Amino acid sequence: MTRAFLIKFTLLLNYIEIITSKILWEMLKHAKSWLTNLDRASDDRKEHSVRAVRNVIIASRETAVYMRSMKDTGNQSHETEAHLSILWTELSFALQDIGITKLAKRCQIKGMHWANPNHYDEDFLQKADVGLERMEKLANEILVQINR
């Protein structure tokens, strides 16, 4: 081996070491940024999930108030029923987006039922288990799981 070759080889090794150090440093910075973003996304998803599930409880109570009003006054409001149909349907989409499909399906049925009360027969609604108390109980159970 010649002296020139050894000098070039040493320079090459130093150059590789510098490049490797820079790449390693960039990878570490990127990994830290990625983990921070992952934590943030996880927190955002949890917050979004909690909000969506809490909205089921709110919709359930809003629906209960309307049903009590109908019972007490005998007055039906197509405007309120349209609002409830949209409310339950939007909830089903929000829950589907975050993977809470069991509750999403029930909300979808609820939304369709308010849009067209004759769409499902009473037997189907009974089997679908979409009563307001059941919906609220399921939502509260999911909230407990999310907050663990």
C-alpha positions as CSV (number, residue, x, y, z in Angstrom):
1,M,0.0,0.0,0.0
2,T,1.3,3.4,-0.9
3,R,1.3,6.4,1.4
4,A,-1.1,8.3,-1.0
5,F,-3.6,5.4,-0.9
6,L,-3.5,5.4,3.0
7,I,-4.1,9.1,3.1
8,K,-7.0,8.9,0.6
9,F,-8.4,5.9,2.5
10,T,-8.2,7.8,5.9
11,L,-9.9,10.8,4.3
12,L,-12.6,8.6,3.0
13,L,-13.2,7.0,6.4
14,N,-13.3,10.5,8.0
15,Y,-15.8,11.6,5.4
16,I,-18.0,8.5,5.9
17,E,-17.8,9.2,9.7
18,I,-19.0,12.8,9.2
19,I,-21.8,11.7,6.9
20,T,-22.9,8.9,9.2
21,S,-22.9,11.3,12.2
22,K,-25.0,13.8,10.3
23,I,-27.4,11.2,9.0
24,L,-27.7,9.7,12.5
25,W,-28.3,13.1,14.0
26,E,-31.0,13.9,11.4
27,M,-32.6,10.5,12.0
28,L,-32.7,11.1,15.7
29,K,-34.2,14.6,15.3
30,H,-36.8,13.1,12.9
31,A,-37.6,10.3,15.3
32,K,-38.1,12.7,18.1
33,S,-40.4,14.8,16.0
34,W,-42.3,11.8,14.8
35,L,-42.8,10.5,18.4
36,T,-44.0,14.0,19.5
37,N,-46.5,14.1,16.6
38,L,-47.6,10.6,17.4
39,D,-48.3,11.6,21.0
40,R,-50.1,14.7,19.9
41,A,-52.2,12.7,17.4
42,S,-53.0,10.1,20.1
43,D,-54.1,12.9,22.4
44,D,-56.2,14.5,19.6
45,R,-57.8,11.2,18.8
46,K,-58.6,10.6,22.5
47,E,-60.1,14.1,22.7
48,H,-62.1,13.6,19.5
49,S,-63.4,10.2,20.8
50,V,-64.4,11.6,24.1
51,R,-66.3,14.5,22.4
52,A,-68.1,12.2,20.0
53,V,-69.2,9.8,22.8
54,R,-70.3,12.6,25.0
55,N,-72.4,13.9,22.2
56,V,-74.3,10.6,22.2
57,I,-75.3,11.3,25.8
58,I,-76.3,14.8,24.8
59,A,-78.3,13.6,21.9
60,S,-80.0,11.0,24.0
61,R,-81.1,13.6,26.5
62,E,-82.2,16.0,23.9
63,T,-84.3,13.2,22.3
64,A,-85.7,12.3,25.8
65,V,-86.8,15.9,26.3
66,Y,-88.6,16.0,22.9
67,M,-90.3,12.6,23.6
68,R,-91.5,13.9,27.0
69,S,-92.7,17.1,25.4
70,M,-94.6,15.1,22.8
71,K,-96.2,12.9,25.5
72,D,-97.2,15.8,27.6
73,T,-98.5,18.1,24.9
74,G,-99.5,15.6,22.2
75,N,-97.7,17.9,19.7
76,Q,-95.4,16.4,17.2
77,S,-92.7,18.7,15.5
78,H,-91.4,17.6,12.1
79,E,-88.7,20.3,12.5
80,T,-87.5,18.8,15.8
81,E,-87.6,15.3,14.3
82,A,-85.6,16.4,11.3
83,H,-83.0,18.0,13.7
84,L,-82.9,14.7,15.7
85,S,-82.5,12.7,12.5
86,I,-79.5,14.8,11.4
87,L,-78.0,14.8,14.9
88,W,-78.1,11.0,15.3
89,T,-76.8,10.5,11.7
90,E,-73.9,12.9,12.2
91,L,-73.0,11.2,15.4
92,S,-73.0,7.8,13.6
93,F,-70.5,9.2,11.0
94,A,-68.3,10.7,13.8
95,L,-68.2,7.5,15.7
96,Q,-67.6,5.4,12.5
97,D,-64.6,7.7,11.7
98,I,-63.0,6.9,15.1
99,G,-63.8,3.2,15.0
100,I,-66.6,3.0,17.5
101,T,-68.7,1.0,15.1
102,K,-71.2,-0.7,17.5
103,L,-72.4,2.6,18.8
104,A,-72.2,4.2,15.4
105,K,-74.6,1.6,13.9
106,R,-77.1,2.3,16.7
107,C,-76.8,6.0,16.0
108,Q,-77.4,5.4,12.3
109,I,-80.6,3.4,13.1
110,K,-81.7,6.2,15.5
111,G,-81.2,8.8,12.8
112,M,-83.1,6.8,10.2
113,H,-85.9,6.2,12.7
114,W,-86.3,9.9,13.3
115,A,-86.2,10.6,9.5
116,N,-88.8,7.9,8.8
117,P,-90.5,6.2,11.8
118,N,-92.0,3.6,9.6
119,H,-88.6,2.5,8.1
120,Y,-88.0,-0.1,10.7
121,D,-90.5,-2.4,12.4
122,E,-90.8,-2.5,16.1
123,D,-89.3,-6.0,16.3
124,F,-86.1,-4.8,14.5
125,L,-85.8,-1.7,16.8
126,Q,-86.2,-4.0,19.9
127,K,-83.4,-6.3,18.6
128,A,-81.2,-3.4,17.6
129,D,-81.3,-2.2,21.3
130,V,-81.5,1.5,20.4
131,G,-83.4,2.7,23.5
132,L,-82.2,6.0,24.9
133,E,-81.2,4.4,28.2
134,R,-79.2,1.7,26.5
135,M,-77.5,4.2,24.2
136,E,-76.5,6.4,27.1
137,K,-75.3,3.4,29.1
138,L,-73.1,2.2,26.2
139,A,-71.7,5.7,25.7
140,N,-70.8,5.9,29.4
141,E,-69.1,2.4,29.3
142,I,-67.0,3.6,26.2
143,L,-66.0,6.8,28.0
144,V,-64.7,4.7,30.9
145,Q,-62.6,2.6,28.4
146,I,-61.3,5.7,26.6
147,N,-60.2,7.4,29.9
148,R,-58.2,4.4,31.2
